[in-house]
Amino acid sequence: MSDSKSKGGLDSAPLLGPALDGPSNASPPSFPSAVPSDGYLDDAAPGSYLDSPSALPLESYDGDDDAPPRYSDLPAASSFPANPLAPGRREPQRPAKCIGPRQAGSGNERYMDPRLDSDPDYLVEWMEYLAEFPPRLFVRVEGTHTETRTEGTGNNSKRTTQSVTDFDVKVEMTAFLYRDVKSRASWRELRTVGDEEVVRRGTSLRKAAATTAHGGSAALEHGRERRSTLVEWAHRYCASSAGLKTFVLRKEVTGLDRKYILERLTGLVRETGYRGTVRVTFPVQAERATVYSDHRINELRLTRWVRWVFYLTLLFLIVWPYLFLRTKRFEVLVATWPFSRAAADGRPEYVSVSEETWVNIWAGGIRRAVLGRRTGVLDQRDMATADEESTEFGRGEGDRSVLRTVASAMGVVQRQYGWGYDT
């Protein structure tokens, strides 16, 4: 890992308070007296977590050993908005049809409304609004081993091999994409694709922008580089005469050193003595929002029972090629959510914490989950186990306040997207 990674204890995490520009020796940030995430903790994870006094977020922290707030000091959960991560500006009028809202699985959303097909301004407004919701980034740690069994006896015996899952846990990183969850501050950028990117530009097949006879970009031919704006693409979409068409917003996380996290977590699992196969992946949910043209065929293609009929009768072998070639797709809009970015001196600066700090925050909880052969998503209750690793990691009260801040920020994300759903 480069020297730019923070070493030693936990970085100060400005997830719910003032932003810090890097590792600092100053005292931990103070928490406002009306931090709403305390209520989110109470609402999102009722029960055992709040029963641990050391796990409660402090109303303020100035380095003294003040007692945590009493339960009666916590604001009522009903006083907080239902969508705490929603943009501060007013939500535009929702499309007539929302097919496949945020839920277990991909979490991708699909919309259909005649206005989105004919009003470019409304399409731009809705896309800009959706771009302010982050993709849900997870780190998944899975361990499996192979078992060979013999069934039957004598000449009738047969050997079978099957894969057994020993543990399969996920940790959500969405809260770490914010500079300050309370004010929804982040480094999010909304951009359109460049000429060199190979995407669908109102076509069925991916391609780069139109080139000149000399093989260069048409925009560069005039001595300048230019990319079409969102407004221009919205006008092209609405002006398209195609009956079946889509306009796609793609969300991506940038600046995350996945290789570093993979190596650290793999080593963490190996330290427990595990000898099976370890897989560390980075699944993303809610990474696409798609507008479908208001057409009867689009309604049918998105209806679950209709899809199953086509699967079971194998009609999809005929229909899918037709839909693929006829549907004109505008995949030209990207919302980037940086985990880090290059500073002026070339070293990375982080929106909240570094990869090393993130691993240190979750090392205790992940180790406990692996040894316990757990499956599922780890939450604030598992975060509390990190305090029990304080001797190993040398954490002081300032570091524990960072853990409480992170737990509170996770509560905000849980309240926005929901939790405890069927899978």
N, C-alpha and C positions, 0 to 999 in steps of 0.2 A: 504494500500500500504506500502511496506517496506520502511525503512529509507534510503535505497539506491537510491530511486527516488529523483531527484532534486526538490527542493522546491523553491517557489517564482517566479521570472521572468523567461524569456526564456534562455535556454542554448545557448552558442555560437555554431552555427551550421557550421561545417567545410565542407559544401556541395560543396563549390566552392573555398575553400582556404585551408591553412595549417590545419592539423588534430589536434584536441585537445583531451586529454585523459579523460576529465570529466568536471564537473562544475568548473568554474574559475571566479575569481574576476577581472581578467585582462581585459583590453580594448578589444572590439570586434576585430576579425581578419580583417586584411586589404585585400582589393580585388585588384588583379592584374589589371594593366591598360589595359590588352588585354583579359579580361574575355569574352569568346565568347558567353556566355549565354545572354548578352545584346542584341546581334543580334537575338538570338532565341526568345526572348520576342517580338521583333519587327515583326519577321516572323510568330511566332506561334499564337499570339493573337493580330492581327492588330487592331488599333483603340483606344478604350476608355481607356484601361489600361495605355498605355504610355502617355496619355494626362494628367495623374495625376502626377505632379512633385514629390510629396512625395513618389510615388510608384516606381520611377525609381531606379534601382540598382546603387549605387555609384561606380565610377571608383576606388576610394580609400577612406578609412575612417580612420581617425586618432583621432576621438573624437571632431574635430572642426566642426563648422557649415558651411562647404563649400557648395556651390551650386552644385546641381546635374549637370551632363554633358549635354551640348546642344545636340539637335537632330543631328546636323552635326557631333558631335564627335562619334556617334555610328557607328561601322563598318557596312559595307553593308552585308546584310544577304547572298548574293550570294557568299561571301568569305568563308563561312563555309561549312564543309562537309555535305552531304545529310544524313549520318548516324552518328550523333555525339556520340552515345553510342557504336559504333562498336569498337572491339578491335583494339589496336594500330598496331598489326601485320597485315600483308597482308592477305586478305581474300582468302581462298583456292578456287580452281575452283568449281563453283556451280554445284550441281547435275543437270542432264538433265531435271528433272521434279520436280517442286515445286508445290504441290497441297495444296491449302488452306493457302496462306500466311497470315501474320498478318493482322487482319481486325476486324471489330465489331464481337462480339460473344466471342468464346473461345480464339481466337488468336493463337491457336495451329498450328504448321506447320507439313507438311508431305512431305517427299522426296522420290524420286525413281530414281535409276541410276544403270546400270549394274556394274559400278566400285565399288559402295558401297557394292555389294554382293560378290565381288571377290578380292578386294584390302583392306586388314586390315589396312594398313597404312593410306590410304585415309579415311576410316571410322573413325579412331581415330582422324585424323586431323580435320575432319568436326564436329565431336561431341565436341571436345575441343573448336572449334570456336563458336559453338552454345551455349555452356555453359557460355560464357562470356556475353550473353544478359540476363538481369534479367527477372524474372517473373513480371507481372504487378499486384501489390497488391492494392486493393481498400478497403475502409471502406464505407459500404452502410448503410444509416439511412433511414428507411421507417416507415411511420405512416399510419395506416388504421383504419377505424371504420365500423361498420355494420349498415345498414339502412334497416328497415322493412317497406314495403309499401303495401297498400291495393289497389288492382285493381278490378274494376267492382263494382256493387251495389247489395244489396239484397242477394238472394241465389247464384247469379253468382259471388259474390266477392271472391277474393282469395288473400292471403297474400304471398308476396315474400320477400326474404331476399337477399341482395347483399352486397358485400364488396366494400367500397369506399376508394380509396387512397388519402390521404390528402397531403402527400409530399413523395418524393422518391429521395434522393440525394446521390451522391457518391463522395468520395475524393480519389484521387490516392496517394499512399504512395511510389511509386517506387523510387522517388528521394531520399528518406530517407534511401535507402539501400546502398547508396554510401558514402564513407568517403570524397571523393572529386570528384564531377561529372566531372569537367574539365579534370582531369587526369585519369578518370575512375577507381579510387582507391576504392576498397571495400574489404570485408572480405570473398569473395566468395571462396568456396571449392568444388572441383570436386572429388567425391569418388565413388567406387563401393560398392555394397551391401555386408553386412556381412553374415556369415553362418547362423546366427540365424534369419535373416529377411525372411519373407514368401513372396516370389515374384515369378514371372515366370522366370525361368532360361533356356530359350530355350524350354519351355514346353507350353502346353495349360492351365494347372492348376497351381495355386500358390503352392509353397512348399519351405521348408527350404533346406539348403545344405544337401548333403548326410551324413548320420550318420553311425557310426560304429556299430558293434554287441553289444557294451556296451551302446549304446544310446547317445554317445557323438559325437562331430564334428570330422570329419576325420582329419582336420588340427590340432585340439587340441590333437589328439591321439599321436602325435609325440612330445608333450611337447611345442608346440608353436602355436600361433594363426596367421593365414594367410588368406587373402582374395585375390581372383583373381584380377589381374589388368585389366585396360581398354584394354590394348594390348591383353591380353589373351582372354578376352571376344570377342574382335573383330575377333580374329583368329577362335574362336569357331563358331561365327555367319557365317563367310565366308565359313567355312568348312562344315556347316550344309547342308545336302542334301534336306532339306524341300523346296518344291516349294513356299509355302506361309510362310513367316516369317517376323518378324519386330524387329527392334532394337530401343529402346525407351530411350530418355533422359528426366528425370523428374526434375523439378525445384521446390524448396520449400523454404519458408521463415521461419527461425527459430529465437528463442529468442524474440518473440513478445508477450507481455502480453495482449492477446486479452480480457481477462476478465476485466482488468482494464479499457481499452478503452470502452468496452461495458457498464460498470457501469457508467463511467463519461458521456458518450454521452446520455445514457438513462436519467440520472439525469438532463442533460442540457435541453433535450426536455421537461421533466416534469416541469422544472422551468418556461417554457413559458405558463403553464396552460393547456397543451394538455392532454386529458383524453382517447385518443384512444389507440390502440395497437402499441407499439414501437418495431421495430425489428432492431437490429444492427448486420450485418453480414460482412464477410471478403472475398468477391469473388476474385478469382485470374484468370487472363488471361495469355496466353502465357506460361503456366506451363509445356507443353509437346512438344517435338519435336520427330517425329517418322520417321524412315527409313523403307519403305516397299520394299520388294524384287521386282525386275523387272519382273512382271508376269501379264499376261492379266487379270486374275481374280482380282488382286489387283487394276488394272486400273478401271475395271468396278465397283468394290465395292466402289470406291471413286468418281465416277461420279454422280453428283447430280440427273440428270434426270433418271438414271438407278435405283437409290435408291428409288425415288418416284414411279416408276413403281412397284417395289417390295412391297412398302408400300400399294399402292392402290389395288393391286391384292392379297395381303396377302401371297405372295410367300416368304416373309422374314421369316415366321414361319418355313419354310423348309430349306431355304438357310442359315440363321444365325447359327443354330446349327452345320451345316456342316463347315462353315467358322470358327466358334469358336474352334471346335475340330481339324481342320486341320492346322490352323495357329500356328506356333511356335513363341512364343514371348520372346524376351530377354529384360526384364525390370530390368536391373542390374546397371544402371548408374544414379547417383543423383548429381545435382548441388545445394548446399545449400547456401543461401544468408542470413547470420545472421543480424538481426536487433540489437541484443545484444549478448554478450557472457560473461561467468563468468571470472572475473579477478582473479589474484593470491590470493586475500583475500576472494574470494567467492562471492563478490558483482558483480552485472552486470555492464559491460562497454558497451557503445553504439557506434555504427558505426557512427551515426550522432547526433541524439537527443533522449531523453527519451520519453516514452509514455506520461508522464505528460506534457512535453514541446510540443509534437505534439498536444495534446488536447488544450493547451493554444493558440497555433498558430491558430488553426482552429475554436475555440469556437465562435468567433464573426461571421465568415462567415457562419457556420452551423446554428447558431441561427437565423440569418437573412433569410437564405434559408427556414428554417422550418416555420417561421412566414409568409413568402411570399408564402407558399405552392408550393415550387419549385419542379421540377423534372429534372434530368439530372446530369451531372458531374460538380462539382465546379472547377474553374480554377483560374488563377492569378488575374482576375478582382474581384473575390470574396475574394481573399486574401487581397485586398486593404481595405475591410471593417474591417479587424482586427485592423487597425490603429485607426478606429473610436471608438474602445473599449478601447483605451489606458487609459482612466480615470479609468475604472473599474479594469483593470489588472495592472495598475501602470507601464506602459511601458515607458522606456526612449528611446533616440535616438539609443542607442546600441541595444535594443531589436528590434526596427524597422529595423535596418540594417539586423538582422537575418531574418525578414520577407521578405525583399527584396532579400536576398540570396536564401531563399527557393523558392520564385517566379521565380527567374532566373533558378534554378535547375529544376523546373517543366517545364520551357520552353524547356530545353534540352530534356527531356523525350517526350514532345509533338512533337518535331521536328523528333525524332527517330521513333515513332510509328504512327504519324499522328493524326489529330484531325478534328472535324466537319464532320465525316462520317455519312452515313445513318444508322439508326438502325431499 
